[in-house]
Structure formats: C-alpha cells, structure tokens
Amino acid sequence: MANDVKPTRKNLMAIEDRIELSERGHGTLEKKRDGLIMEFMDILDKAQDVRGDLADDYEQAQQKINMARAMEGDVAVRGAAAALQEHPEITTESKNIMGVVVPQIESSRVSKSLDQRGYGIMGTSARIDEAAEAYEDLLESIILAAEVETAMKKMLREIETTKRRVNALEFKLLPELYENQEYIEQKLEEQEREETFRLKKIKEKKEAEEKEARETAGETEPESEDETELEQATADDD
C-alpha cells in the first residue's frame, strides 16, 4: 500500500530503481514467453505428426501379429519372441530450448536383421518376420513419442510459469510501484509547497520586524546640532 511508504527522496529513488529493474525484467520475460510459445508450437506440430505415426504403427503391428497368430499359431509367435537375444538399448541426454532442459532419447538395436532376432529362419515364416518388423517400427515410434511428449509438457509448464511471472509484474508489482512513486511525489510536492509557504511567512515576519525597528529608531533619533545650539543660547540669555 502507498500509505505504508515513507515519503522521502531516498525511498523515491529506491522505488524508481525497482521500477526500472522490474520493467526491464518484464520485457525480458515477455520475450522469453513469446519465444517459448513459438518453440512449443513447433513441438506441438511435431507431436501431432508423431501421434499419427504412432497410431498407424500400432494398428499395423496389431494386424501383423494377428495374422501371424492366425497362420502360425500362438505358440510359434511366442517362441519367436522369446528367442530374442539382443534387447534394445535406450540412452537419454538433454538439450536446452530457451532455458528449458528437455530430454533427448537415443535408441539402438531396435531394428534388427533376420539373423539378429534369435529365432531360426527355417523354423518361422514371413508372417512372423513381418510382425517382428512391425513391432520394431512401433517401438521406434514409442521412443520418439516419449521424447516429444515429455519435451512438450516441460515447455508447457515453463510457459505457464513465465506467464504467471509476467502477469505478476504487469498487474501487481509494477502498479504498486507506480502507485508508491506517485504517492511519494505528491507528498514531496506538498512538503515543498509547505516549506516555501513557511519560508515566505518567515521572510514577511522578518521584514515587518525590521521595518518596525527602523520606525522605532526614527522616533528616538538625537536632536540636530543647530537645535542644540539654539537651546544653549536661549539658556544663556536667561
């Protein structure tokens, strides 16, 4: 509240410094917010594409595995899946987007050749190969979707945080600082007018006292030499 601030020039200078700093911070945060929104829109477009690809890959994998089960039997499909020796490896790193650290997921040994899948080529059919390949593509899509979705959530969270900071500066802190600045300036102007009025009254009083002193001194001035000699001569004649 403005009434809680002492109207001094020191406080006025401090508030002006805070206003300058807050305005500069507000501008910086606005630029960051706008930049984050632009980056988020790019990621959102990518996420929509990834979601579409993930849905297509999932549907394709389901069709392939159902076909393999129907043609080869559930036991053969499970046996081929259990024969896998080399499992996919996933490593995570991080990258910085407008000050936001988002994950970067790298995968290896997801897509495999026929001889890397562990099951014998002669003991299986092309249906199982197609199902395995379809699920490898699905896993690649899942990994990419996980990276994009996580980045999107982190970006969205940072955007909301930055927006709250911008709004706090724009609608709370800065208006309070402007109000305090105006209050102090008004009080200082009032004090200056009062001081000017007081000095004027002191000056008028002093001038009046000096005038009165001069008038009093004029009434009690000594008689002139001619008057003194005339009075002396009159006294001698007597």
MOURZI-V437733 format. One record per backbone hydrogen bond with DSSP energy under -1.0 kcal/mol. NH is the residue of the N-H (numbers start at 1). CO is the residue of the C=O. E is the energy in kcal/mol with one decimal. If there is no record, write none. Layout:
# MOURZI-V437733
nh->NH co->CO e->E
nh->NH co->CO e->E
This chain:
# MOURZI-V437733
nh->4 co->1 e->-1.0
nh->5 co->2 e->-1.7
nh->8 co->6 e->-2.2
nh->12 co->8 e->-2.1
nh->13 co->9 e->-2.4
nh->14 co->10 e->-2.1
nh->15 co->11 e->-2.5
nh->16 co->12 e->-2.4
nh->17 co->13 e->-2.0
nh->18 co->14 e->-2.1
nh->19 co->15 e->-2.6
nh->20 co->16 e->-2.2
nh->21 co->17 e->-2.4
nh->22 co->18 e->-2.9
nh->23 co->19 e->-2.8
nh->24 co->20 e->-2.0
nh->25 co->21 e->-2.6
nh->26 co->22 e->-2.7
nh->27 co->23 e->-2.2
nh->28 co->24 e->-2.1
nh->29 co->25 e->-2.6
nh->30 co->26 e->-2.2
nh->31 co->27 e->-2.0
nh->32 co->28 e->-2.3
nh->33 co->29 e->-3.0
nh->34 co->30 e->-2.5
nh->35 co->31 e->-2.4
nh->36 co->32 e->-2.8
nh->37 co->33 e->-2.3
nh->38 co->34 e->-2.0
nh->39 co->35 e->-2.4
nh->40 co->36 e->-2.8
nh->41 co->37 e->-2.4
nh->42 co->38 e->-1.7
nh->43 co->39 e->-2.3
nh->44 co->40 e->-2.9
nh->45 co->41 e->-2.2
nh->46 co->42 e->-2.0
nh->47 co->43 e->-3.0
nh->48 co->44 e->-2.4
nh->49 co->45 e->-1.8
nh->50 co->46 e->-2.7
nh->51 co->47 e->-2.8
nh->52 co->48 e->-2.0
nh->53 co->49 e->-2.6
nh->54 co->50 e->-2.8
nh->55 co->51 e->-2.4
nh->56 co->52 e->-2.2
nh->57 co->53 e->-2.9
nh->58 co->54 e->-2.4
nh->59 co->55 e->-2.2
nh->60 co->56 e->-2.4
nh->61 co->57 e->-2.6
nh->62 co->58 e->-2.5
nh->63 co->59 e->-2.1
nh->64 co->60 e->-2.3
nh->65 co->61 e->-2.7
nh->66 co->62 e->-2.2
nh->67 co->63 e->-2.1
nh->68 co->64 e->-2.4
nh->69 co->65 e->-2.3
nh->70 co->66 e->-2.2
nh->71 co->67 e->-2.3
nh->72 co->68 e->-3.2
nh->73 co->69 e->-1.1
nh->77 co->73 e->-1.7
nh->78 co->74 e->-2.4
nh->79 co->75 e->-2.4
nh->80 co->76 e->-2.2
nh->81 co->77 e->-2.0
nh->82 co->78 e->-2.3
nh->83 co->79 e->-1.0
nh->84 co->81 e->-1.1
nh->89 co->108 e->-2.5
nh->91 co->106 e->-3.0
nh->93 co->104 e->-2.5
nh->95 co->102 e->-2.6
nh->97 co->100 e->-2.9
nh->100 co->97 e->-1.8
nh->102 co->95 e->-2.9
nh->104 co->93 e->-2.7
nh->106 co->91 e->-3.4
nh->108 co->89 e->-2.5
nh->116 co->113 e->-1.2
nh->129 co->125 e->-1.6
nh->130 co->126 e->-2.7
nh->131 co->127 e->-2.0
nh->132 co->128 e->-2.6
nh->133 co->129 e->-2.5
nh->134 co->130 e->-2.3
nh->135 co->131 e->-2.2
nh->136 co->132 e->-1.9
nh->137 co->133 e->-2.2
nh->138 co->134 e->-2.0
nh->139 co->135 e->-2.2
nh->140 co->136 e->-2.0
nh->141 co->137 e->-2.0
nh->142 co->138 e->-2.4
nh->143 co->139 e->-2.4
nh->144 co->140 e->-2.2
nh->145 co->141 e->-2.7
nh->146 co->142 e->-2.4
nh->147 co->143 e->-2.0
nh->148 co->144 e->-2.4
nh->149 co->145 e->-2.9
nh->150 co->146 e->-2.0
nh->151 co->147 e->-2.2
nh->152 co->148 e->-2.5
nh->153 co->149 e->-2.3
nh->154 co->150 e->-2.4
nh->155 co->151 e->-2.5
nh->156 co->152 e->-2.6
nh->157 co->153 e->-2.3
nh->158 co->154 e->-2.2
nh->159 co->155 e->-2.4
nh->160 co->156 e->-2.2
nh->161 co->157 e->-2.1
nh->162 co->158 e->-2.7
nh->163 co->159 e->-2.6
nh->164 co->160 e->-2.1
nh->165 co->161 e->-1.9
nh->166 co->162 e->-2.5
nh->167 co->163 e->-2.7
nh->168 co->164 e->-2.4
nh->169 co->165 e->-2.1
nh->170 co->166 e->-2.9
nh->171 co->167 e->-3.0
nh->172 co->168 e->-1.2
nh->173 co->168 e->-2.7
nh->174 co->169 e->-2.3
nh->176 co->172 e->-1.9
nh->177 co->173 e->-2.4
nh->178 co->174 e->-2.9
nh->179 co->175 e->-2.3
nh->180 co->176 e->-2.5
nh->181 co->177 e->-2.6
nh->182 co->178 e->-2.6
nh->183 co->179 e->-2.5
nh->184 co->180 e->-2.6
nh->185 co->181 e->-2.5
nh->186 co->182 e->-2.4
nh->187 co->183 e->-2.4
nh->188 co->184 e->-2.8
nh->189 co->185 e->-2.2
nh->190 co->186 e->-2.4
nh->191 co->187 e->-2.7
nh->192 co->188 e->-2.4
nh->193 co->189 e->-2.4
nh->194 co->190 e->-2.7
nh->195 co->191 e->-2.4
nh->196 co->192 e->-2.5
nh->197 co->193 e->-2.7
nh->198 co->194 e->-2.6
nh->199 co->195 e->-2.6
nh->200 co->196 e->-2.1
nh->201 co->197 e->-2.3
nh->202 co->198 e->-2.4
nh->203 co->199 e->-2.5
nh->204 co->200 e->-2.5
nh->205 co->201 e->-2.6
nh->206 co->202 e->-2.5
nh->207 co->203 e->-2.6
nh->208 co->204 e->-2.3
nh->209 co->205 e->-2.4
nh->210 co->206 e->-2.5
nh->211 co->207 e->-2.4
nh->212 co->208 e->-2.5
nh->213 co->209 e->-2.3
nh->214 co->210 e->-2.2
nh->215 co->211 e->-2.5
nh->216 co->212 e->-2.5
nh->217 co->213 e->-2.2
nh->218 co->214 e->-1.9
nh->219 co->215 e->-1.5
nh->220 co->216 e->-1.1
nh->228 co->224 e->-1.7
nh->229 co->225 e->-2.4
nh->230 co->226 e->-2.4
nh->231 co->227 e->-2.1
nh->232 co->228 e->-1.7
nh->233 co->229 e->-2.4
nh->234 co->230 e->-2.1
nh->235 co->231 e->-1.6
nh->236 co->232 e->-1.7
nh->237 co->233 e->-2.1
nh->238 co->234 e->-1.4
